[in-house]
Amino acid sequence: MERRPLGKTGMQVSVLGFGASSLGAEFREVDLHECLDSVHVALDRGMNLIDTSPYYGRGQSEVLLGYALRKIPRERYFLCTKLGRYAPAHFDFSARRVGESIDISLERMGVEYLDIALCHDVEFVGLDQIVNETIPALREIQKSGKVRFIGISGYPMKIFREILAQTELDLILSYNHFTLQNDMLRDLAVEMSTRGVGVMNAAPFSARLLTGAPLPVWHKAPAHVRDICAQAAAVCVAAGSDLAKLAIQYSIGNQNLATCITGSANPQRIGQWVDWINEPIDTQLLAEVQKVLKPIHNWFYVEGRVENNDTPLKSFA
């Protein structure tokens, strides 16, 4: 699998990264054996970056990863986890909790160090705390060798520019913002590339919105967005293709994005994704689908504190 440099970290990461949120049953009930097989298939097919969080399954994802990885040589993969979000409404970005969270994650996964530690969903708290307390605490842990590189993750584009205007980061993780429907990450990725900040893209399917599959109950897309995406899926079916295939091929196409993280607890699905990205994208079908999606191009929703968000366009309200 193609690998790309992740900013100035020196890491060469696979263009497709394995997202372990699925191991935490964030989308559906999962089978234990399929969860473990999914990790092994991802590694065997060349996905050398694994992304998780204590939030996923409230610890379940990290625990299952620890079991799946226990006989895998540590040099075979890069491991990213997060801190600060532990339940839907439980956030703690204090310096004390930073240290505790890192130690717990290390123990759950049975490793001595993390390649990446990210502040998770920072848009839910005051960004001053992230800049003045959380990131400095992470930098101290970085000196100990428990964490190699640090950054932030979240949904609104605004959080990345505001935090990077005040402090230095090794990398960022953005989700749902470089997809067939929303490519707002494009310009920011160019800016980050010039600064040497690694950019990880996640969720090429926008939590199933770009797959034709039923959406999870917590999905925030309104009816008109769902309807238009369903039309795009129908166009792909009529062409003998799959909207999900086009979506994942498109999301890995930007060279300023080191990796595109997506995950499943279905090992066959993971193999299918790898097969898809090894095929050339159907440019004619891409143009047809983008035309269908044009009325909702760059639609997004508000997440976390209102002041941490960009202002949605009125036409998308």
C-alpha positions in Angstrom: 0.0 0.0 0.0 1.2 3.5 -0.8 2.7 5.4 2.2 3.1 9.1 2.7 5.1 11.2 5.1 3.1 12.5 8.2 4.4 16.0 8.5 7.8 16.3 10.1 7.3 13.2 12.3 9.4 10.9 10.1 6.6 8.4 10.0 5.6 7.0 6.6 2.0 6.0 7.1 -0.3 4.0 4.9 -2.6 6.0 2.7 -5.5 4.0 4.4 -5.4 3.9 8.2 -7.4 1.5 10.4 -10.0 3.2 12.6 -10.7 1.2 15.6 -13.9 3.0 16.7 -15.8 0.1 15.2 -14.2 -2.2 17.8 -16.0 -0.2 20.4 -19.4 -1.0 18.8 -20.0 2.7 17.9 -22.0 1.8 14.8 -23.5 -1.6 15.5 -23.2 -4.7 17.7 -20.0 -6.5 16.9 -18.7 -10.0 17.0 -15.5 -10.5 19.1 -13.8 -12.8 16.7 -14.5 -10.5 13.7 -13.1 -7.6 15.7 -9.8 -9.3 16.2 -9.7 -10.6 12.6 -10.3 -7.1 11.4 -7.1 -5.8 13.0 -5.1 -8.6 11.6 -6.5 -8.2 8.1 -5.9 -4.5 8.2 -2.2 -5.0 9.1 -1.8 -7.9 6.6 -3.2 -5.7 3.8 -0.7 -2.9 4.5 -2.6 -0.5 6.9 0.2 0.4 9.3 -1.6 3.2 11.2 -4.2 2.3 13.9 -6.4 5.0 15.4 -8.4 4.6 18.6 -9.6 6.4 21.7 -10.7 5.6 25.3 -14.0 7.1 24.2 -14.7 4.3 21.7 -16.8 1.8 23.5 -15.8 3.6 26.8 -12.5 1.6 26.7 -13.6 -1.4 24.8 -11.8 -0.4 21.6 -8.4 -0.1 23.4 -8.9 -3.3 25.3 -9.7 -5.3 22.2 -6.8 -3.7 20.3 -4.5 -4.7 23.1 -5.6 -8.3 22.8 -5.4 -8.3 19.0 -1.9 -6.7 19.0 -0.3 -8.7 21.8 1.7 -11.0 19.4 2.2 -8.4 16.7 5.7 -6.9 16.6 5.5 -3.3 17.7 7.5 -2.1 14.7 4.7 -3.3 12.3 2.3 -0.5 13.2 2.0 3.1 14.3 -0.5 3.6 17.2 -2.6 6.6 17.8 -5.0 7.2 20.6 -6.7 10.2 22.2 -7.6 11.7 25.5 -10.0 14.2 27.0 -13.3 12.7 25.9 -14.5 9.6 27.8 -18.2 9.5 27.4 -20.8 11.5 25.3 -20.9 14.3 27.9 -17.7 13.6 29.9 -14.7 15.7 29.0 -11.6 16.3 31.1 -8.6 18.0 29.5 -6.9 18.8 32.8 -3.2 18.2 33.0 -3.7 15.6 35.8 -6.1 13.6 33.6 -3.8 13.8 30.6 -1.1 11.8 32.5 -3.6 9.3 33.9 -5.2 8.8 30.5 -2.0 8.1 28.7 -1.0 5.6 31.4 -4.3 3.8 31.2 -4.2 3.6 27.4 -0.8 2.2 27.5 -1.9 -0.5 30.0 -5.0 -1.4 28.1 -3.2 -1.9 24.8 -0.1 -3.5 26.3 2.4 -1.2 24.8 5.3 1.0 26.2 4.7 4.0 24.0 2.2 5.7 21.7 3.2 7.1 18.4 0.5 9.7 18.5 -1.7 11.2 21.3 -4.5 13.5 20.3 -6.8 15.8 22.3 -10.2 14.4 21.4 -13.0 16.6 20.2 -11.7 19.8 21.6 -14.6 21.8 20.3 -16.6 20.8 23.4 -14.4 22.8 25.8 -12.8 26.2 25.9 -9.8 26.3 23.6 -7.8 28.3 26.0 -7.5 25.3 28.3 -6.3 23.1 25.4 -3.6 25.7 24.5 -2.5 26.6 28.0 -2.9 23.4 30.0 -3.5 20.3 27.9 -0.9 20.7 25.2 1.9 21.7 27.6 1.1 18.6 29.7 1.3 16.5 26.6 4.7 18.1 25.7 6.0 17.1 29.2 4.8 13.5 28.6 6.4 13.6 25.2 9.8 14.2 26.9 9.4 11.0 28.9 9.1 8.9 25.7 5.6 7.6 26.4 4.3 9.6 23.5 6.2 10.4 20.3 4.0 13.1 18.7 1.0 15.1 19.7 -2.0 16.9 18.2 -5.7 17.6 18.3 -8.8 16.1 16.7 -12.2 17.4 16.1 -15.0 18.3 13.7 -15.1 22.1 13.1 -12.5 23.6 10.8 -12.3 26.7 13.1 -10.6 24.8 16.0 -7.5 23.9 14.0 -6.8 27.5 12.8 -7.4 29.0 16.2 -5.2 26.5 18.2 -2.4 26.6 15.6 -2.4 30.3 15.7 -1.4 30.1 19.4 0.8 27.0 19.7 2.7 24.4 17.8 1.4 20.9 17.0 2.9 17.9 15.3 -0.3 16.9 13.6 -4.1 17.2 13.4 -6.9 14.8 12.7 -10.0 16.0 10.9 -13.1 14.0 10.0 -15.9 14.3 7.5 -14.2 17.2 5.8 -12.5 15.7 2.8 -15.2 13.6 1.3 -17.2 13.5 -1.9 -19.7 15.8 -0.2 -17.4 18.1 1.9 -13.9 19.1 0.9 -13.3 22.0 3.3 -10.1 20.4 4.6 -8.4 21.0 1.2 -7.2 24.6 1.8 -6.2 23.9 5.5 -4.2 20.8 4.3 -2.1 23.1 2.1 -1.5 25.5 4.9 -0.5 22.7 7.2 1.8 21.2 4.6 3.8 24.4 4.4 4.2 24.4 8.2 5.2 20.8 8.4 2.1 19.8 10.4 0.9 16.3 9.5 -2.7 16.0 8.4 -4.8 12.9 9.0 -8.2 12.7 7.3 -10.8 10.4 8.7 -14.3 9.2 7.8 -14.4 9.1 4.0 -18.0 7.8 4.2 -19.2 10.5 6.6 -20.5 7.9 9.1 -22.3 5.9 6.3 -23.8 9.0 4.6 -21.8 8.2 1.5 -22.5 4.5 1.4 -26.2 3.9 0.8 -26.3 1.9 4.1 -28.7 2.8 7.0 -27.3 5.7 9.1 -26.6 5.3 12.8 -29.3 6.8 15.0 -27.0 9.6 16.2 -26.3 10.9 12.6 -27.0 14.6 12.3 -27.7 14.8 8.6 -31.1 16.4 7.9 -33.6 14.9 5.5 -32.6 16.9 2.4 -29.0 15.9 2.9 -29.9 12.2 3.3 -32.1 12.3 0.2 -29.5 13.8 -2.0 -26.9 11.3 -0.9 -29.3 8.5 -1.6 -29.7 9.9 -5.1 -25.9 9.8 -5.5 -25.9 6.2 -4.3 -28.6 5.3 -6.9 -26.5 6.9 -9.7 -23.6 4.6 -8.7 -25.8 1.5 -8.6 -27.1 2.3 -12.1 -23.5 2.5 -13.3 -22.7 -0.9 -11.8 -20.6 0.7 -9.0 -20.9 1.6 -5.4 -21.0 5.1 -3.8 -18.7 3.8 -1.0 -16.1 2.8 -3.5 -16.1 6.2 -5.2 -16.0 7.9 -1.7 -12.9 6.0 -0.5 -11.1 6.4 -3.7 -11.7 10.2 -3.7 -10.7 10.7 -0.1 -7.2 9.2 -0.6 -6.6 11.3 -3.7 -5.2 14.4 -2.0 -1.4 14.2 -1.5 -1.5 16.8 1.2 -3.4 14.3 3.4 -1.0 11.7 4.8 -3.7 9.1 5.5 -7.4 8.5 5.4 -8.7 6.7 8.5 -11.7 4.4 8.3 -12.6 1.2 10.1 -14.9 -1.8 10.3 -15.3 -4.8 12.5 -16.0 -6.8 9.3 -12.7 -8.2 8.0 -14.2 -8.8 4.5 -15.1 -5.1 4.3 -11.6 -4.0 5.1 -10.2 -6.3 2.3 -12.8 -4.8 -0.1 -11.6 -1.3 0.7 -8.0 -2.1 0.0 -9.0 -3.7 -3.3 -11.0 -0.6 -4.2 -8.2 1.9 -3.6 -5.9 -0.2 -5.9 -8.3 0.4 -8.8 -8.4 3.7 -10.8 -11.2 6.0 -10.0 -14.0 6.3 -12.6 -13.7 10.0 -13.4 -16.9 10.1 -15.4 -18.9 8.6 -12.6 -17.2 11.0 -10.2 -18.3 14.0 -12.2 -21.9 12.7 -12.3 -22.0 12.1 -8.5 -20.4 15.5 -7.7 -23.1 17.1 -9.9 -25.8 15.4 -7.8 -24.1 16.4 -4.5 -23.5 20.0 -5.6 -26.6 21.4 -3.7 -25.1 20.2 -0.4 -21.4 20.7 -1.2 -19.7 21.6 2.0 -22.8 21.2 4.1 -21.8 20.8 7.7 -23.3 20.8 11.2 -22.5 22.5 14.5 -20.6 20.3 17.0 -19.6 21.3 20.5 -19.6 24.9 21.7 -21.1 27.3 19.2 -18.2 29.7 19.5 -15.8 26.9 18.3 -17.7 26.5 15.0 -17.8 28.2 11.7 -21.1 29.7 10.7 -23.1 27.3 8.6 -24.5 28.7 5.3 -28.2 29.7 5.6 -29.1 27.6 2.6 -28.1 24.5 4.5 -30.0 25.3 7.7 
